[in-house]
Amino acid sequence: MPQQSHHFVVFGATSFVGQLLTRYLYQRHGIGGEVKWAIAGRSTAKLDQVRQSLGADGRSLPMIVCDAADEIALRELCSTTRVVVSTVGPYAFYGSPLVKVCAETGTDYCDLTGEVQWIRRMITAHEATAKKSGARIVHCCGFDSIPSDLGVHFLQVQARAKFGVPAQRVKLRIKAFRGGFSGGTVASLMNVLKEVGEDPSLRKELGDPYSITPPSAAPRPRQPDVTLAEYDEDARSWIAPFVMAAINTRIVHRSNGLSGQAYGADFRYDEAMMTGSGLKGRATAWGITAGLGGFVLAGALKPTRALLERHVLPKPGEGPTPEAQEKGFYDLRFIGKTAAGDSLRCKLTGDRDPGYGSTAKMLGEAVACLAFDVPRDEVKGGFWTPATAMGDRLIERLKAHAGLTFEAL
């Protein structure tokens, strides 16, 4: 590592997910071994607390004190490492300077943002710079959107092997899901709703499934979108809207665009939650639909948003207990169909709370994959997705170390 002392640095290590990620990396790679890594953040005292939480040898973990708004300090940080992994959210508030500096210095970067409007701004502002410097920028390396992005990638590999063509139509159906939300995730979501409330034109952008798809990718067929409860014959279940679909579908379409439309020019994709069959399934689907609609409306209006933030929602730094994280899990089903009508199904599962315990492991394997497994002459500078930057290499890491399974049914 010429002029670099670290393979990767965790920026925002004192955040809720940052602490989970730090512990995971410590358990995976230790300190002072072949993998050289460090933690970074703005508070010396809080960083030291994170180190102490690791045990007796935690104090030997290198730490870098650096504020998210200090571009000079961020540039110095980037000079020490191949990759920066950021858990500093909401990214629209705190993440932009680091992406800018990584793009300018040729430093690889990944994060776990789900803020599609911010991703679009970063691509617009810095993609040309990243392509010139060689920096590989990979957003959405947590539960949003690795399972969706790599799940579709995995299904399409199976489809091409079995049928010789990709699946024209793919559905993601969440069969089972147990997990909570941290204050940081809630803050990011509330900021999106706040921006929509203040700028009505943003609603149109957020409603565009191709909002971050490369402009050269055409045609752009009309996309399905589950906004109400309905019965899905393929899933043999009632379904309801899935809150993460708004970011996941955009990432999947960007992957198709970046790969030269490897999924097909007429590829269509949507996501929804399965609620079961019969009257109970129908009632549950309509209940989820009404609850999600009410939450979005309340979050978009300033008075009700303030009440939610003050009295209902978790604060930044708060999140599920370790026990709750251990009990969390998810079971996702992918249903694909070719233009000729041939169909196949795949299953993706993960252990632990999807947004926290599992996300920390996914993010930890993504940063290691970007640092060690993806040659720069193979994946050049630019804004990539997990599937297009890391693809099968990351799937193998996730299967081996992060508690994920990928299975053709």
Number of C-alpha atoms within 10 A of each C-alpha: 9 6 8 14 14 20 21 26 27 28 28 25 28 27 22 21 27 26 22 22 27 25 21 20 22 16 11 14 14 18 19 12 8 9 16 18 27 23 25 25 22 18 15 13 11 14 23 17 14 22 25 15 14 17 9 9 13 17 16 12 19 18 20 20 17 21 18 20 15 12 15 12 17 22 19 14 23 25 18 21 23 24 28 31 28 27 27 26 23 22 24 19 14 14 20 17 18 26 25 19 23 28 29 20 18 23 26 26 26 26 25 27 27 27 23 22 17 18 22 14 14 20 19 11 15 19 21 15 20 27 18 15 18 21 28 28 30 26 25 24 27 25 26 24 27 27 27 26 27 24 27 26 24 23 24 22 17 21 24 14 11 13 14 11 19 24 30 22 20 24 20 27 25 20 19 14 17 16 19 15 16 19 20 23 26 19 19 20 16 22 20 23 23 16 15 19 17 12 10 10 11 16 14 10 16 19 12 15 25 22 19 23 21 16 9 9 17 13 11 15 11 13 14 13 17 16 14 15 24 18 19 15 8 10 18 11 21 25 31 30 25 21 14 15 21 21 22 25 24 23 30 29 26 25 27 25 24 20 15 14 17 16 26 19 16 16 22 20 21 21 26 25 24 29 24 19 18 11 10 11 20 19 16 19 26 19 14 19 20 15 12 17 15 12 14 15 14 18 24 20 15 14 10 14 21 14 13 16 16 11 9 10 17 19 16 17 14 16 21 20 11 13 10 15 21 16 14 21 20 20 17 21 24 23 21 25 17 20 14 10 11 14 17 20 18 20 20 20 20 25 19 24 27 26 24 28 27 27 25 28 26 29 29 26 25 28 27 19 20 28 20 13 13 18 10 13 8 8 16 18 23 24 24 24 27 29 30 21 24 19 19 16 15 24 26 16 18 22 13 12 13 23 16 22 17 20 14 14 10
